[in-house]
Amino acid sequence: MTERLMDHKVFAKSAVRICLPSIEALLKNFGTRQTIHIVVMDPTKHPWDSTFKDAIVYEHTVGERKDWQRDYQAIARGKAKQAWQQGQPNILSRMLGAATLEAGDTVYWGSFVWYGVVVAASGIQPWFDMLVSSWIALTMQQVAQDEIHKFQAKEPDTDFLP
């Protein structure tokens, strides 16, 4: 781990790694194809103080890109951008707030937002893209929680994170 306690890239990679067996089982048993692209945003970066590209903390592809029928990386990034800009899963803007969509926005949904952690996925059915995104977002929060617990056990008299 780096000098900083809260290394969001490490948390994102760990969350994806933890969820991979479930993602692979989902692809095998329910996916319309055997590939999915995942985008995780840095929860400390916001549209008012960062560019979208700089706020991407981690990306991962499961499966072979040669099997892609569309550019699932671009679609996942589009979903992540919508969710990141609006602070909510992009299903809400896609289904309930269509008037908020702008030229260049993706028409697909499949992201999840949990207390600042934005994750989007693309490659299979949108409800499963959203499920994968939710697994990773929730897992990332719990990996961070575990790091805080370890810090508190090691430094019980420290009231603030380094």
VOKENU-275153 format. One record per residue (C-alpha): chain; residue in one letter; residue number from 1; y, x, z. Coordinates in steps of 0.001 Angstrom, whole numbers, plus 500000, padded with zeros to 6 digits. Each point is the difference from the previous one (the first is absolute). Layout:
BEGIN
 chain resn resi     py     px     pz
     A    a  NUM      Y      X      Z
...
***
This chain:
BEGIN
 chain resn resi     py     px     pz
     A    m    1 500000 500000 500000
     A    t    2 503545 501163 499390
     A    e    3 502593 500641 502692
     A    r    4 501094 496381 499798
     A    l    5 497769 497551 501772
     A    m    6 500460 497182 497489
     A    d    7 498727 501437 496704
     A    h    8 499869 496912 497819
     A    k    9 498258 501725 497106
     A    v   10 497158 501016 502314
     A    f   11 499840 496448 501384
     A    a   12 499902 498510 496494
     A    k   13 497249 502374 498806
     A    s   14 498000 499343 503165
     A    a   15 500347 496234 499606
     A    v   16 498795 500094 496402
     A    r   17 497094 502286 500940
     A    i   18 498971 497657 502841
     A    c   19 500134 496955 497704
     A    l   20 498238 501601 497013
     A    p   21 496457 498788 500822
     A    s   22 501230 496406 500212
     A    i   23 502089 500361 496835
     A    e   24 497019 501423 498111
     A    a   25 497753 497163 501241
     A    l   26 502629 497449 498965
     A    l   27 500252 501513 496517
     A    k   28 496222 500052 499625
     A    n   29 499378 496454 501239
     A    f   30 503104 498042 499010
     A    g   31 502292 502046 497759
     A    t   32 500602 499082 496384
     A    r   33 499901 503766 499394
     A    q   34 499023 503080 501998
     A    t   35 503447 501542 500368
     A    i   36 503131 499418 502031
     A    h   37 503242 501932 500473
     A    i   38 501728 500042 503400
     A    v   39 503642 500784 500839
     A    v   40 501162 500556 503594
     A    m   41 503686 500102 500871
     A    d   42 501597 502072 502765
     A    p   43 500930 497481 502732
     A    t   44 503030 502066 501016
     A    k   45 501624 499831 496564
     A    h   46 501924 496956 498829
     A    p   47 501629 498833 496766
     A    w   48 503461 500684 501422
     A    d   49 499305 503647 500872
     A    s   50 497342 501173 497559
     A    t   51 498855 499664 496432
     A    f   52 496768 498139 499379
     A    k   53 498324 503122 498608
     A    d   54 500966 502061 503072
     A    a   55 498708 497265 502311
     A    i   56 496447 500131 498617
     A    v   57 498066 501920 502638
     A    y   58 496508 499855 498469
     A    e   59 498092 498743 496963
     A    h   60 496261 499833 499443
     A    t   61 497730 498759 497227
     A    v   62 496479 498775 500662
     A    g   63 497806 500087 496915
     A    e   64 500579 501413 496548
     A    r   65 503341 499660 498228
     A    k   66 498167 500104 496668
     A    d   67 498748 496478 500823
     A    w   68 503535 498608 500329
     A    q   69 500888 497117 497711
     A    r   70 503648 500200 501120
     A    d   71 502157 502563 501792
     A    y   72 498970 499026 503541
     A    q   73 502048 502818 501494
     A    a   74 503164 498569 498455
     A    i   75 499066 496474 501092
     A    a   76 499232 501151 503575
     A    r   77 503319 501841 500102
     A    g   78 501750 496863 498758
     A    k   79 498400 497936 502756
     A    a   80 500901 502645 502593
     A    k   81 503593 500138 498786
     A    q   82 500424 496229 500254
     A    a   83 498480 499915 503492
     A    w   84 501987 503037 501152
     A    q   85 503310 498650 498705
     A    q   86 499485 496554 501508
     A    g   87 498137 501006 503169
     A    q   88 497225 497507 499385
     A    p   89 496794 499739 497962
     A    n   90 500870 499493 496351
     A    i   91 497929 496817 499842
     A    l   92 502967 498310 501682
     A    s   93 502495 501040 497346
     A    r   94 497460 499369 497232
     A    m   95 498912 496539 501180
     A    l   96 502900 498664 502079
     A    g   97 503033 501980 498876
     A    a   98 499566 500393 496258
     A    a   99 503786 499891 499569
     A    t  100 500222 503332 501863
     A    l  101 497958 501808 497332
     A    e  102 501896 502315 497674
     A    a  103 499351 501506 496595
     A    g  104 497315 502655 500373
     A    d  105 498350 498402 503067
     A    t  106 496255 499542 499820
     A    v  107 498688 496456 499744
     A    y  108 496905 500924 502041
     A    w  109 499652 499755 503761
     A    g  110 497859 501938 502446
     A    s  111 501960 501821 502691
     A    f  112 500246 499805 503776
     A    v  113 502709 500808 502533
     A    w  114 499329 500524 503692
     A    y  115 502895 501095 502231
     A    g  116 501539 502249 497394
     A    v  117 496790 501302 498452
     A    v  118 499940 498928 496357
     A    v  119 496797 500384 497994
     A    a  120 499205 498722 496515
     A    a  121 496840 500153 497931
     A    s  122 499092 499083 496456
     A    g  123 496860 499933 497923
     A    i  124 498026 496945 501084
     A    q  125 500761 496388 500838
     A    p  126 503419 499692 501689
     A    w  127 498564 498410 503161
     A    f  128 497743 503035 500390
     A    d  129 502857 502382 499127
     A    m  130 501877 498370 502888
     A    l  131 496953 500260 502284
     A    v  132 499632 503731 499325
     A    s  133 503732 500445 500598
     A    s  134 499751 498179 503335
     A    w  135 497056 502117 501156
     A    i  136 501920 503184 499315
     A    a  137 503291 498804 501530
     A    l  138 498331 498864 503221
     A    t  139 497858 503125 500193
     A    m  140 503036 502244 499490
     A    q  141 501736 498326 502950
     A    q  142 496940 500535 502200
     A    v  143 499642 503653 498969
     A    a  144 503628 500454 501087
     A    q  145 499253 498154 503244
     A    d  146 497110 502391 500665
     A    e  147 502310 502989 499440
     A    i  148 502512 498600 502493
     A    h  149 497204 499463 502542
     A    k  150 498867 503629 499599
     A    f  151 503601 501205 500385
     A    q  152 500501 497968 503180
     A    a  153 496755 501310 501487
     A    k  154 501073 503585 499303
     A    e  155 503675 499567 500997
     A    p  156 500061 497231 502641
     A    d  157 503531 500862 501180
     A    t  158 501558 499887 496524
     A    d  159 501701 496710 499238
     A    f  160 500846 500659 496344
     A    l  161 498115 501187 496939
     A    p  162 500781 503485 498712
***
